[in-house]
Amino acid sequence: MPSRHKPLPAWHKQRARELRATATDAESTLWHHLRSGQLDGLKFRRQHPMPPYILDFYCEAARLVVELDGSQHGEEVDAERTLSLEAQGVMVLRFWNDQVLRETVPVLEEIYRVAMERVVLLQGGR
C-alpha cells in the first residue's frame, strides 16, 4: 500500500529526533499524559514533522496541534505559524510552558474537549 505522505528530508527527521531528546520540562510533563493513548485513546505524536514545521504534539484523528510556548517564542512568529497550519486544515491549541506545569489537569481537560469536538466534526457529526 503506497504511503499518503511525501518522504521527509533527512535533516527534518534528524531535527525532530533532536527535539525529542531535548524536551523541556513542560513537554515532558504533557507527553507523560498524552503518550500511548492515555487521553481516552487519542493517539498523539510528539515533535511531529509537518513541513515546514515540527509540531510539539499532533493528534491525527482530531487534526489537532498542541504547541507549548516559552519565553523564546514571539507572538508574531507564532501567529504566522498558526495561520499556516490552519491553512493545512489543522487546529492549533497553544499553552504556555508554565501553564502546563502549574495547571496540568485543566490543560489536559482543554486538549481533550477540543480533540473530541474535532473528532466528531471530522467524522461528520456521528
Backbone atoms as SQL, in Angstrom:
CREATE TABLE atoms (id INTEGER PRIMARY KEY, chain TEXT, resi INTEGER, resn TEXT, atom TEXT, x REAL, y REAL, z REAL);
INSERT INTO atoms VALUES
  (1, 'A', 1, 'MET', 'N', 0.850, -1.174, 0.000),
  (2, 'A', 1, 'MET', 'CA', 0.000, 0.000, 0.000),
  (3, 'A', 1, 'MET', 'C', 0.897, 1.238, 0.000),
  (4, 'A', 2, 'PRO', 'N', 0.740, 2.158, -0.953),
  (5, 'A', 2, 'PRO', 'CA', 1.605, 3.326, -1.015),
  (6, 'A', 2, 'PRO', 'C', 1.313, 4.300, 0.122),
  (7, 'A', 3, 'SER', 'N', 2.377, 4.981, 0.568),
  (8, 'A', 3, 'SER', 'CA', 2.230, 5.967, 1.637),
  (9, 'A', 3, 'SER', 'C', 1.516, 7.197, 1.102),
  (10, 'A', 4, 'ARG', 'N', 0.681, 7.818, 1.943),
  (11, 'A', 4, 'ARG', 'CA', -0.021, 9.019, 1.514),
  (12, 'A', 4, 'ARG', 'C', 0.763, 10.272, 1.869),
  (13, 'A', 5, 'HIS', 'N', 1.907, 10.082, 2.486),
  (14, 'A', 5, 'HIS', 'CA', 2.745, 11.208, 2.865),
  (15, 'A', 5, 'HIS', 'C', 4.013, 11.224, 2.019),
  (16, 'A', 6, 'LYS', 'N', 4.473, 12.431, 1.690),
  (17, 'A', 6, 'LYS', 'CA', 5.739, 12.548, 0.975),
  (18, 'A', 6, 'LYS', 'C', 6.871, 12.219, 1.941),
  (19, 'A', 7, 'PRO', 'N', 7.929, 11.607, 1.447),
  (20, 'A', 7, 'PRO', 'CA', 9.069, 11.329, 2.331),
  (21, 'A', 7, 'PRO', 'C', 9.656, 12.642, 2.855),
  (22, 'A', 8, 'LEU', 'N', 10.072, 12.614, 4.102),
  (23, 'A', 8, 'LEU', 'CA', 10.665, 13.806, 4.710),
  (24, 'A', 8, 'LEU', 'C', 12.156, 13.865, 4.416),
  (25, 'A', 9, 'PRO', 'N', 12.687, 15.063, 4.259),
  (26, 'A', 9, 'PRO', 'CA', 14.138, 15.177, 4.109),
  (27, 'A', 9, 'PRO', 'C', 14.829, 14.656, 5.373),
  (28, 'A', 10, 'ALA', 'N', 16.008, 14.094, 5.209),
  (29, 'A', 10, 'ALA', 'CA', 16.736, 13.514, 6.338),
  (30, 'A', 10, 'ALA', 'C', 16.978, 14.540, 7.439),
  (31, 'A', 11, 'TRP', 'N', 17.271, 15.780, 7.081),
  (32, 'A', 11, 'TRP', 'CA', 17.539, 16.807, 8.094),
  (33, 'A', 11, 'TRP', 'C', 16.303, 17.095, 8.934),
  (34, 'A', 12, 'HIS', 'N', 15.113, 16.989, 8.321),
  (35, 'A', 12, 'HIS', 'CA', 13.864, 17.246, 9.039),
  (36, 'A', 12, 'HIS', 'C', 13.636, 16.152, 10.090),
  (37, 'A', 13, 'LYS', 'N', 13.862, 14.902, 9.685),
  (38, 'A', 13, 'LYS', 'CA', 13.728, 13.785, 10.622),
  (39, 'A', 13, 'LYS', 'C', 14.731, 13.911, 11.762),
  (40, 'A', 14, 'GLN', 'N', 15.960, 14.277, 11.413),
  (41, 'A', 14, 'GLN', 'CA', 17.013, 14.408, 12.417),
  (42, 'A', 14, 'GLN', 'C', 16.674, 15.504, 13.420),
  (43, 'A', 15, 'ARG', 'N', 16.169, 16.633, 12.934),
  (44, 'A', 15, 'ARG', 'CA', 15.812, 17.744, 13.826),
  (45, 'A', 15, 'ARG', 'C', 14.687, 17.328, 14.781),
  (46, 'A', 16, 'ALA', 'N', 13.712, 16.576, 14.286),
  (47, 'A', 16, 'ALA', 'CA', 12.627, 16.086, 15.145),
  (48, 'A', 16, 'ALA', 'C', 13.194, 15.175, 16.234),
  (49, 'A', 17, 'ARG', 'N', 14.135, 14.311, 15.881),
  (50, 'A', 17, 'ARG', 'CA', 14.768, 13.430, 16.873),
  (51, 'A', 17, 'ARG', 'C', 15.504, 14.251, 17.934),
  (52, 'A', 18, 'GLU', 'N', 16.227, 15.280, 17.489),
  (53, 'A', 18, 'GLU', 'CA', 16.956, 16.142, 18.424),
  (54, 'A', 18, 'GLU', 'C', 16.000, 16.827, 19.395),
  (55, 'A', 19, 'LEU', 'N', 14.882, 17.322, 18.876),
  (56, 'A', 19, 'LEU', 'CA', 13.908, 17.990, 19.732),
  (57, 'A', 19, 'LEU', 'C', 13.300, 17.028, 20.747),
  (58, 'A', 20, 'ARG', 'N', 13.073, 15.786, 20.341),
  (59, 'A', 20, 'ARG', 'CA', 12.540, 14.791, 21.280),
  (60, 'A', 20, 'ARG', 'C', 13.533, 14.533, 22.411),
  (61, 'A', 21, 'ALA', 'N', 14.809, 14.522, 22.058),
  (62, 'A', 21, 'ALA', 'CA', 15.855, 14.215, 23.042),
  (63, 'A', 21, 'ALA', 'C', 16.108, 15.370, 24.000),
  (64, 'A', 22, 'THR', 'N', 15.714, 16.578, 23.624),
  (65, 'A', 22, 'THR', 'CA', 15.988, 17.755, 24.455),
  (66, 'A', 22, 'THR', 'C', 14.687, 18.436, 24.892),
  (67, 'A', 23, 'ALA', 'N', 13.714, 17.654, 25.239),
  (68, 'A', 23, 'ALA', 'CA', 12.397, 18.180, 25.612),
  (69, 'A', 23, 'ALA', 'C', 12.483, 19.065, 26.855),
  (70, 'A', 24, 'THR', 'N', 11.640, 20.092, 26.881),
  (71, 'A', 24, 'THR', 'CA', 11.532, 20.943, 28.066),
  (72, 'A', 24, 'THR', 'C', 10.763, 20.192, 29.150),
  (73, 'A', 25, 'ASP', 'N', 10.799, 20.712, 30.366),
  (74, 'A', 25, 'ASP', 'CA', 10.033, 20.092, 31.454),
  (75, 'A', 25, 'ASP', 'C', 8.544, 20.056, 31.120),
  (76, 'A', 26, 'ALA', 'N', 8.048, 21.143, 30.523),
  (77, 'A', 26, 'ALA', 'CA', 6.626, 21.200, 30.162),
  (78, 'A', 26, 'ALA', 'C', 6.293, 20.154, 29.102),
  (79, 'A', 27, 'GLU', 'N', 7.155, 20.005, 28.092),
  (80, 'A', 27, 'GLU', 'CA', 6.915, 18.996, 27.052),
  (81, 'A', 27, 'GLU', 'C', 6.928, 17.592, 27.650),
  (82, 'A', 28, 'SER', 'N', 7.875, 17.333, 28.537),
  (83, 'A', 28, 'SER', 'CA', 7.954, 16.011, 29.177),
  (84, 'A', 28, 'SER', 'C', 6.720, 15.733, 30.028),
  (85, 'A', 29, 'THR', 'N', 6.269, 16.745, 30.754),
  (86, 'A', 29, 'THR', 'CA', 5.075, 16.592, 31.591),
  (87, 'A', 29, 'THR', 'C', 3.850, 16.283, 30.743),
  (88, 'A', 30, 'LEU', 'N', 3.658, 17.060, 29.688),
  (89, 'A', 30, 'LEU', 'CA', 2.483, 16.842, 28.842),
  (90, 'A', 30, 'LEU', 'C', 2.577, 15.494, 28.133),
  (91, 'A', 31, 'TRP', 'N', 3.751, 15.142, 27.642),
  (92, 'A', 31, 'TRP', 'CA', 3.928, 13.872, 26.947),
  (93, 'A', 31, 'TRP', 'C', 3.617, 12.696, 27.879),
  (94, 'A', 32, 'HIS', 'N', 3.970, 12.826, 29.142),
  (95, 'A', 32, 'HIS', 'CA', 3.681, 11.778, 30.120),
  (96, 'A', 32, 'HIS', 'C', 2.183, 11.453, 30.147),
  (97, 'A', 33, 'HIS', 'N', 1.352, 12.469, 29.928),
  (98, 'A', 33, 'HIS', 'CA', -0.106, 12.282, 29.979),
  (99, 'A', 33, 'HIS', 'C', -0.731, 11.961, 28.615),
  (100, 'A', 34, 'LEU', 'N', -0.045, 12.321, 27.532),
  (101, 'A', 34, 'LEU', 'CA', -0.619, 12.118, 26.199),
  (102, 'A', 34, 'LEU', 'C', -0.163, 10.820, 25.532),
  (103, 'A', 35, 'ARG', 'N', 0.974, 10.317, 25.939),
  (104, 'A', 35, 'ARG', 'CA', 1.553, 9.157, 25.249),
  (105, 'A', 35, 'ARG', 'C', 0.697, 7.902, 25.402),
  (106, 'A', 36, 'SER', 'N', 0.849, 7.024, 24.461),
  (107, 'A', 36, 'SER', 'CA', 0.212, 5.696, 24.499),
  (108, 'A', 36, 'SER', 'C', -1.308, 5.743, 24.634),
  (109, 'A', 37, 'GLY', 'N', -1.932, 6.764, 24.057),
  (110, 'A', 37, 'GLY', 'CA', -3.386, 6.831, 24.058),
  (111, 'A', 37, 'GLY', 'C', -4.016, 7.033, 25.423),
  (112, 'A', 38, 'GLN', 'N', -3.259, 7.581, 26.371),
  (113, 'A', 38, 'GLN', 'CA', -3.771, 7.741, 27.740),
  (114, 'A', 38, 'GLN', 'C', -4.924, 8.735, 27.849),
  (115, 'A', 39, 'LEU', 'N', -5.063, 9.614, 26.878),
  (116, 'A', 39, 'LEU', 'CA', -6.152, 10.589, 26.906),
  (117, 'A', 39, 'LEU', 'C', -7.319, 10.009, 26.111),
  (118, 'A', 40, 'ASP', 'N', -8.047, 9.095, 26.741),
  (119, 'A', 40, 'ASP', 'CA', -9.219, 8.440, 26.163),
  (120, 'A', 40, 'ASP', 'C', -8.930, 7.791, 24.808),
  (121, 'A', 41, 'GLY', 'N', -7.758, 7.229, 24.675),
  (122, 'A', 41, 'GLY', 'CA', -7.410, 6.504, 23.456),
  (123, 'A', 41, 'GLY', 'C', -6.921, 7.366, 22.309),
  (124, 'A', 42, 'LEU', 'N', -6.873, 8.682, 22.493),
  (125, 'A', 42, 'LEU', 'CA', -6.384, 9.562, 21.427),
  (126, 'A', 42, 'LEU', 'C', -4.880, 9.377, 21.262),
  (127, 'A', 43, 'LYS', 'N', -4.443, 9.159, 20.037),
  (128, 'A', 43, 'LYS', 'CA', -3.025, 8.955, 19.778),
  (129, 'A', 43, 'LYS', 'C', -2.376, 10.292, 19.422),
  (130, 'A', 44, 'PHE', 'N', -1.395, 10.671, 20.202),
  (131, 'A', 44, 'PHE', 'CA', -0.618, 11.876, 19.942),
  (132, 'A', 44, 'PHE', 'C', 0.801, 11.486, 19.561),
  (133, 'A', 45, 'ARG', 'N', 1.401, 12.294, 18.726),
  (134, 'A', 45, 'ARG', 'CA', 2.818, 12.161, 18.394),
  (135, 'A', 45, 'ARG', 'C', 3.510, 13.415, 18.910),
  (136, 'A', 46, 'ARG', 'N', 4.742, 13.264, 19.336),
  (137, 'A', 46, 'ARG', 'CA', 5.477, 14.459, 19.766),
  (138, 'A', 46, 'ARG', 'C', 6.574, 14.772, 18.767),
  (139, 'A', 47, 'GLN', 'N', 6.863, 16.072, 18.646),
  (140, 'A', 47, 'GLN', 'CA', 7.841, 16.557, 17.677),
  (141, 'A', 47, 'GLN', 'C', 7.560, 15.937, 16.311),
  (142, 'A', 48, 'HIS', 'N', 6.332, 16.109, 15.884),
  (143, 'A', 48, 'HIS', 'CA', 5.841, 15.524, 14.634),
  (144, 'A', 48, 'HIS', 'C', 6.129, 16.466, 13.466),
  (145, 'A', 49, 'PRO', 'N', 6.862, 16.003, 12.454),
  (146, 'A', 49, 'PRO', 'CA', 7.142, 16.850, 11.291),
  (147, 'A', 49, 'PRO', 'C', 5.887, 17.087, 10.442),
  (148, 'A', 50, 'MET', 'N', 5.605, 18.343, 10.168),
  (149, 'A', 50, 'MET', 'CA', 4.568, 18.760, 9.231),
  (150, 'A', 50, 'MET', 'C', 5.175, 19.961, 8.487),
  (151, 'A', 51, 'PRO', 'N', 5.966, 19.645, 7.440),
  (152, 'A', 51, 'PRO', 'CA', 6.733, 20.690, 6.769),
  (153, 'A', 51, 'PRO', 'C', 5.910, 21.929, 6.454),
  (154, 'A', 52, 'PRO', 'N', 6.509, 23.068, 6.700),
  (155, 'A', 52, 'PRO', 'CA', 7.912, 23.285, 7.055),
  (156, 'A', 52, 'PRO', 'C', 8.170, 23.281, 8.555),
  (157, 'A', 53, 'TYR', 'N', 7.226, 22.788, 9.362),
  (158, 'A', 53, 'TYR', 'CA', 7.341, 22.869, 10.812),
  (159, 'A', 53, 'TYR', 'C', 7.553, 21.501, 11.446),
  (160, 'A', 54, 'ILE', 'N', 7.976, 21.551, 12.705),
  (161, 'A', 54, 'ILE', 'CA', 7.976, 20.372, 13.560),
  (162, 'A', 54, 'ILE', 'C', 7.069, 20.738, 14.723),
  (163, 'A', 55, 'LEU', 'N', 5.985, 19.999, 14.864),
  (164, 'A', 55, 'LEU', 'CA', 4.940, 20.313, 15.838),
  (165, 'A', 55, 'LEU', 'C', 5.281, 19.703, 17.194),
  (166, 'A', 56, 'ASP', 'N', 4.975, 20.425, 18.262),
  (167, 'A', 56, 'ASP', 'CA', 5.235, 19.881, 19.598),
  (168, 'A', 56, 'ASP', 'C', 4.453, 18.588, 19.798),
  (169, 'A', 57, 'PHE', 'N', 3.135, 18.635, 19.557),
  (170, 'A', 57, 'PHE', 'CA', 2.281, 17.450, 19.683),
  (171, 'A', 57, 'PHE', 'C', 1.231, 17.489, 18.582),
  (172, 'A', 58, 'TYR', 'N', 0.887, 16.301, 18.063),
  (173, 'A', 58, 'TYR', 'CA', -0.094, 16.240, 16.980),
  (174, 'A', 58, 'TYR', 'C', -0.969, 15.011, 17.157),
  (175, 'A', 59, 'CYS', 'N', -2.287, 15.217, 17.044),
  (176, 'A', 59, 'CYS', 'CA', -3.261, 14.124, 17.059),
  (177, 'A', 59, 'CYS', 'C', -3.906, 14.078, 15.679),
  (178, 'A', 60, 'GLU', 'N', -3.580, 13.056, 14.906),
  (179, 'A', 60, 'GLU', 'CA', -4.086, 12.957, 13.536),
  (180, 'A', 60, 'GLU', 'C', -5.595, 12.770, 13.490),
  (181, 'A', 61, 'ALA', 'N', -6.150, 11.979, 14.400),
  (182, 'A', 61, 'ALA', 'CA', -7.596, 11.719, 14.383),
  (183, 'A', 61, 'ALA', 'C', -8.400, 13.000, 14.538),
  (184, 'A', 62, 'ALA', 'N', -7.870, 13.956, 15.301),
  (185, 'A', 62, 'ALA', 'CA', -8.562, 15.222, 15.535),
  (186, 'A', 62, 'ALA', 'C', -7.983, 16.350, 14.672),
  (187, 'A', 63, 'ARG', 'N', -6.931, 16.046, 13.923),
  (188, 'A', 63, 'ARG', 'CA', -6.212, 17.078, 13.155),
  (189, 'A', 63, 'ARG', 'C', -5.942, 18.271, 14.077),
  (190, 'A', 64, 'LEU', 'N', -5.359, 17.945, 15.248),
  (191, 'A', 64, 'LEU', 'CA', -5.136, 18.915, 16.305),
  (192, 'A', 64, 'LEU', 'C', -3.649, 19.009, 16.631),
  (193, 'A', 65, 'VAL', 'N', -3.158, 20.236, 16.638),
  (194, 'A', 65, 'VAL', 'CA', -1.783, 20.536, 17.015),
  (195, 'A', 65, 'VAL', 'C', -1.814, 21.170, 18.402),
  (196, 'A', 66, 'VAL', 'N', -0.935, 20.726, 19.276),
  (197, 'A', 66, 'VAL', 'CA', -0.766, 21.356, 20.581),
  (198, 'A', 66, 'VAL', 'C', 0.655, 21.895, 20.635),
  (199, 'A', 67, 'GLU', 'N', 0.759, 23.202, 20.796),
  (200, 'A', 67, 'GLU', 'CA', 2.057, 23.870, 20.848),
  (201, 'A', 67, 'GLU', 'C', 2.281, 24.434, 22.240),
  (202, 'A', 68, 'LEU', 'N', 3.486, 24.272, 22.751),
  (203, 'A', 68, 'LEU', 'CA', 3.859, 24.837, 24.033),
  (204, 'A', 68, 'LEU', 'C', 4.818, 25.989, 23.781),
  (205, 'A', 69, 'ASP', 'N', 4.532, 27.109, 24.423),
  (206, 'A', 69, 'ASP', 'CA', 5.319, 28.308, 24.200),
  (207, 'A', 69, 'ASP', 'C', 6.042, 28.717, 25.465),
  (208, 'A', 70, 'GLY', 'N', 7.297, 29.087, 25.280),
  (209, 'A', 70, 'GLY', 'CA', 8.098, 29.625, 26.375),
  (210, 'A', 70, 'GLY', 'C', 8.517, 31.038, 26.016),
  (211, 'A', 71, 'SER', 'N', 9.441, 31.555, 26.754),
  (212, 'A', 71, 'SER', 'CA', 9.867, 32.942, 26.557),
  (213, 'A', 71, 'SER', 'C', 10.575, 33.156, 25.222),
  (214, 'A', 72, 'GLN', 'N', 11.048, 32.084, 24.589),
  (215, 'A', 72, 'GLN', 'CA', 11.768, 32.216, 23.325),
  (216, 'A', 72, 'GLN', 'C', 10.845, 32.469, 22.140),
  (217, 'A', 73, 'HIS', 'N', 9.558, 32.317, 22.324),
  (218, 'A', 73, 'HIS', 'CA', 8.605, 32.469, 21.229),
  (219, 'A', 73, 'HIS', 'C', 8.149, 33.915, 21.102),
  (220, 'A', 74, 'GLY', 'N', 7.962, 34.342, 19.856),
  (221, 'A', 74, 'GLY', 'CA', 7.413, 35.659, 19.597),
  (222, 'A', 74, 'GLY', 'C', 5.992, 35.538, 19.096),
  (223, 'A', 75, 'GLU', 'N', 5.124, 36.432, 19.525),
  (224, 'A', 75, 'GLU', 'CA', 3.710, 36.351, 19.154),
  (225, 'A', 75, 'GLU', 'C', 3.506, 36.422, 17.646),
  (226, 'A', 76, 'GLU', 'N', 4.275, 37.252, 16.967),
  (227, 'A', 76, 'GLU', 'CA', 4.115, 37.403, 15.520),
  (228, 'A', 76, 'GLU', 'C', 4.488, 36.117, 14.785),
  (229, 'A', 77, 'VAL', 'N', 5.589, 35.515, 15.196),
  (230, 'A', 77, 'VAL', 'CA', 6.030, 34.259, 14.572),
  (231, 'A', 77, 'VAL', 'C', 5.021, 33.153, 14.855),
  (232, 'A', 78, 'ASP', 'N', 4.534, 33.080, 16.104),
  (233, 'A', 78, 'ASP', 'CA', 3.538, 32.065, 16.466),
  (234, 'A', 78, 'ASP', 'C', 2.244, 32.254, 15.674),
  (235, 'A', 79, 'ALA', 'N', 1.816, 33.499, 15.503),
  (236, 'A', 79, 'ALA', 'CA', 0.579, 33.777, 14.764),
  (237, 'A', 79, 'ALA', 'C', 0.718, 33.355, 13.304),
  (238, 'A', 80, 'GLU', 'N', 1.879, 33.629, 12.726),
  (239, 'A', 80, 'GLU', 'CA', 2.132, 33.237, 11.331),
  (240, 'A', 80, 'GLU', 'C', 2.133, 31.717, 11.191),
  (241, 'A', 81, 'ARG', 'N', 2.770, 31.052, 12.140),
  (242, 'A', 81, 'ARG', 'CA', 2.823, 29.585, 12.131),
  (243, 'A', 81, 'ARG', 'C', 1.416, 29.009, 12.261),
  (244, 'A', 82, 'THR', 'N', 0.617, 29.569, 13.176),
  (245, 'A', 82, 'THR', 'CA', -0.752, 29.102, 13.373),
  (246, 'A', 82, 'THR', 'C', -1.567, 29.261, 12.101),
  (247, 'A', 83, 'LEU', 'N', -1.486, 30.409, 11.458),
  (248, 'A', 83, 'LEU', 'CA', -2.227, 30.632, 10.211),
  (249, 'A', 83, 'LEU', 'C', -1.815, 29.632, 9.135),
  (250, 'A', 84, 'SER', 'N', -0.533, 29.385, 9.026),
  (251, 'A', 84, 'SER', 'CA', -0.027, 28.435, 8.034),
  (252, 'A', 84, 'SER', 'C', -0.547, 27.021, 8.313),
  (253, 'A', 85, 'LEU', 'N', -0.543, 26.621, 9.564),
  (254, 'A', 85, 'LEU', 'CA', -1.033, 25.286, 9.920),
  (255, 'A', 85, 'LEU', 'C', -2.542, 25.175, 9.716),
  (256, 'A', 86, 'GLU', 'N', -3.268, 26.215, 10.094),
  (257, 'A', 86, 'GLU', 'CA', -4.719, 26.200, 9.892),
  (258, 'A', 86, 'GLU', 'C', -5.066, 26.117, 8.411),
  (259, 'A', 87, 'ALA', 'N', -4.243, 26.708, 7.565),
  (260, 'A', 87, 'ALA', 'CA', -4.458, 26.622, 6.115),
  (261, 'A', 87, 'ALA', 'C', -4.296, 25.182, 5.626),
  (262, 'A', 88, 'GLN', 'N', -3.602, 24.351, 6.411),
  (263, 'A', 88, 'GLN', 'CA', -3.434, 22.932, 6.078),
  (264, 'A', 88, 'GLN', 'C', -4.553, 22.079, 6.692),
  (265, 'A', 89, 'GLY', 'N', -5.533, 22.744, 7.315),
  (266, 'A', 89, 'GLY', 'CA', -6.696, 22.031, 7.827),
  (267, 'A', 89, 'GLY', 'C', -6.577, 21.503, 9.239),
  (268, 'A', 90, 'VAL', 'N', -5.601, 21.996, 9.989),
  (269, 'A', 90, 'VAL', 'CA', -5.474, 21.558, 11.375),
  (270, 'A', 90, 'VAL', 'C', -5.845, 22.708, 12.306),
  (271, 'A', 91, 'MET', 'N', -6.184, 22.364, 13.536),
  (272, 'A', 91, 'MET', 'CA', -6.446, 23.373, 14.557),
  (273, 'A', 91, 'MET', 'C', -5.252, 23.412, 15.490),
  (274, 'A', 92, 'VAL', 'N', -4.917, 24.605, 15.953),
  (275, 'A', 92, 'VAL', 'CA', -3.762, 24.774, 16.833),
  (276, 'A', 92, 'VAL', 'C', -4.219, 25.266, 18.200),
  (277, 'A', 93, 'LEU', 'N', -3.823, 24.538, 19.236),
  (278, 'A', 93, 'LEU', 'CA', -4.005, 24.972, 20.619),
  (279, 'A', 93, 'LEU', 'C', -2.633, 25.366, 21.149),
  (280, 'A', 94, 'ARG', 'N', -2.564, 26.500, 21.833),
  (281, 'A', 94, 'ARG', 'CA', -1.303, 26.961, 22.408),
  (282, 'A', 94, 'ARG', 'C', -1.434, 27.118, 23.912),
  (283, 'A', 95, 'PHE', 'N', -0.401, 26.667, 24.603),
  (284, 'A', 95, 'PHE', 'CA', -0.321, 26.824, 26.050),
  (285, 'A', 95, 'PHE', 'C', 1.081, 27.301, 26.392),
  (286, 'A', 96, 'TRP', 'N', 1.181, 28.079, 27.465),
  (287, 'A', 96, 'TRP', 'CA', 2.489, 28.487, 27.967),
  (288, 'A', 96, 'TRP', 'C', 3.087, 27.332, 28.748),
  (289, 'A', 97, 'ASN', 'N', 4.402, 27.207, 28.708),
  (290, 'A', 97, 'ASN', 'CA', 5.088, 26.151, 29.458),
  (291, 'A', 97, 'ASN', 'C', 4.680, 26.160, 30.927),
  (292, 'A', 98, 'ASP', 'N', 4.687, 27.333, 31.558),
  (293, 'A', 98, 'ASP', 'CA', 4.362, 27.382, 32.986),
  (294, 'A', 98, 'ASP', 'C', 2.909, 27.002, 33.255),
  (295, 'A', 99, 'GLN', 'N', 2.038, 27.235, 32.290),
  (296, 'A', 99, 'GLN', 'CA', 0.636, 26.830, 32.423),
  (297, 'A', 99, 'GLN', 'C', 0.537, 25.301, 32.481),
  (298, 'A', 100, 'VAL', 'N', 1.304, 24.631, 31.620),
  (299, 'A', 100, 'VAL', 'CA', 1.305, 23.161, 31.611),
  (300, 'A', 100, 'VAL', 'C', 1.834, 22.626, 32.940),
  (301, 'A', 101, 'LEU', 'N', 2.873, 23.256, 33.462),
  (302, 'A', 101, 'LEU', 'CA', 3.480, 22.779, 34.706),
  (303, 'A', 101, 'LEU', 'C', 2.623, 23.079, 35.930),
  (304, 'A', 102, 'ARG', 'N', 1.925, 24.208, 35.949),
  (305, 'A', 102, 'ARG', 'CA', 1.157, 24.608, 37.128),
  (306, 'A', 102, 'ARG', 'C', -0.305, 24.179, 37.071),
  (307, 'A', 103, 'GLU', 'N', -0.836, 24.015, 35.855),
  (308, 'A', 103, 'GLU', 'CA', -2.260, 23.711, 35.686),
  (309, 'A', 103, 'GLU', 'C', -2.431, 22.533, 34.728),
  (310, 'A', 104, 'THR', 'N', -1.733, 21.464, 35.011),
  (311, 'A', 104, 'THR', 'CA', -1.706, 20.309, 34.105),
  (312, 'A', 104, 'THR', 'C', -3.100, 19.754, 33.828),
  (313, 'A', 105, 'VAL', 'N', -3.893, 19.562, 34.855),
  (314, 'A', 105, 'VAL', 'CA', -5.223, 18.963, 34.666),
  (315, 'A', 105, 'VAL', 'C', -6.124, 19.855, 33.799),
  (316, 'A', 106, 'PRO', 'N', -6.244, 21.161, 34.063),
  (317, 'A', 106, 'PRO', 'CA', -7.060, 21.990, 33.175),
  (318, 'A', 106, 'PRO', 'C', -6.553, 22.011, 31.732),
  (319, 'A', 107, 'VAL', 'N', -5.242, 21.971, 31.539),
  (320, 'A', 107, 'VAL', 'CA', -4.684, 21.923, 30.180),
  (321, 'A', 107, 'VAL', 'C', -5.114, 20.628, 29.498),
  (322, 'A', 108, 'LEU', 'N', -4.986, 19.513, 30.200),
  (323, 'A', 108, 'LEU', 'CA', -5.403, 18.225, 29.633),
  (324, 'A', 108, 'LEU', 'C', -6.901, 18.200, 29.341),
  (325, 'A', 109, 'GLU', 'N', -7.692, 18.798, 30.223),
  (326, 'A', 109, 'GLU', 'CA', -9.141, 18.849, 30.001),
  (327, 'A', 109, 'GLU', 'C', -9.472, 19.651, 28.742),
  (328, 'A', 110, 'GLU', 'N', -8.760, 20.752, 28.514),
  (329, 'A', 110, 'GLU', 'CA', -9.000, 21.564, 27.319),
  (330, 'A', 110, 'GLU', 'C', -8.566, 20.813, 26.060),
  (331, 'A', 111, 'ILE', 'N', -7.428, 20.158, 26.117),
  (332, 'A', 111, 'ILE', 'CA', -6.969, 19.362, 24.966),
  (333, 'A', 111, 'ILE', 'C', -7.996, 18.277, 24.655),
  (334, 'A', 112, 'TYR', 'N', -8.464, 17.578, 25.684),
  (335, 'A', 112, 'TYR', 'CA', -9.442, 16.517, 25.496),
  (336, 'A', 112, 'TYR', 'C', -10.743, 17.051, 24.901),
  (337, 'A', 113, 'ARG', 'N', -11.242, 18.150, 25.464),
  (338, 'A', 113, 'ARG', 'CA', -12.505, 18.728, 24.990),
  (339, 'A', 113, 'ARG', 'C', -12.416, 19.100, 23.514),
  (340, 'A', 114, 'VAL', 'N', -11.369, 19.810, 23.147),
  (341, 'A', 114, 'VAL', 'CA', -11.213, 20.255, 21.763),
  (342, 'A', 114, 'VAL', 'C', -10.983, 19.051, 20.837),
  (343, 'A', 115, 'ALA', 'N', -10.162, 18.117, 21.268),
  (344, 'A', 115, 'ALA', 'CA', -9.884, 16.940, 20.432),
  (345, 'A', 115, 'ALA', 'C', -11.156, 16.152, 20.154),
  (346, 'A', 116, 'MET', 'N', -11.971, 15.939, 21.166),
  (347, 'A', 116, 'MET', 'CA', -13.189, 15.167, 20.967),
  (348, 'A', 116, 'MET', 'C', -14.177, 15.914, 20.074),
  (349, 'A', 117, 'GLU', 'N', -14.282, 17.225, 20.236),
  (350, 'A', 117, 'GLU', 'CA', -15.139, 18.018, 19.339),
  (351, 'A', 117, 'GLU', 'C', -14.662, 17.887, 17.895),
  (352, 'A', 118, 'ARG', 'N', -13.357, 17.936, 17.698),
  (353, 'A', 118, 'ARG', 'CA', -12.781, 17.836, 16.352),
  (354, 'A', 118, 'ARG', 'C', -13.013, 16.445, 15.758),
  (355, 'A', 119, 'VAL', 'N', -12.858, 15.403, 16.553),
  (356, 'A', 119, 'VAL', 'CA', -13.083, 14.045, 16.052),
  (357, 'A', 119, 'VAL', 'C', -14.515, 13.889, 15.565),
  (358, 'A', 120, 'VAL', 'N', -15.466, 14.369, 16.365),
  (359, 'A', 120, 'VAL', 'CA', -16.882, 14.289, 15.977),
  (360, 'A', 120, 'VAL', 'C', -17.113, 15.097, 14.696),
  (361, 'A', 121, 'LEU', 'N', -16.574, 16.290, 14.645),
  (362, 'A', 121, 'LEU', 'CA', -16.723, 17.153, 13.469),
  (363, 'A', 121, 'LEU', 'C', -16.145, 16.493, 12.222),
  (364, 'A', 122, 'LEU', 'N', -14.961, 15.939, 12.339),
  (365, 'A', 122, 'LEU', 'CA', -14.290, 15.312, 11.192),
  (366, 'A', 122, 'LEU', 'C', -14.960, 14.025, 10.748),
  (367, 'A', 123, 'GLN', 'N', -15.686, 13.386, 11.649),
  (368, 'A', 123, 'GLN', 'CA', -16.424, 12.163, 11.293),
  (369, 'A', 123, 'GLN', 'C', -17.812, 12.485, 10.778),
  (370, 'A', 124, 'GLY', 'N', -18.089, 13.761, 10.555),
  (371, 'A', 124, 'GLY', 'CA', -19.369, 14.145, 10.000),
  (372, 'A', 124, 'GLY', 'C', -20.486, 14.243, 11.015),
  (373, 'A', 125, 'GLY', 'N', -20.151, 14.485, 12.277),
  (374, 'A', 125, 'GLY', 'CA', -21.166, 14.678, 13.298),
  (375, 'A', 125, 'GLY', 'C', -21.806, 13.410, 13.815),
  (376, 'A', 126, 'ARG', 'N', -21.194, 12.269, 13.543),
  (377, 'A', 126, 'ARG', 'CA', -21.754, 10.980, 14.004),
  (378, 'A', 126, 'ARG', 'C', -21.742, 10.871, 15.481);
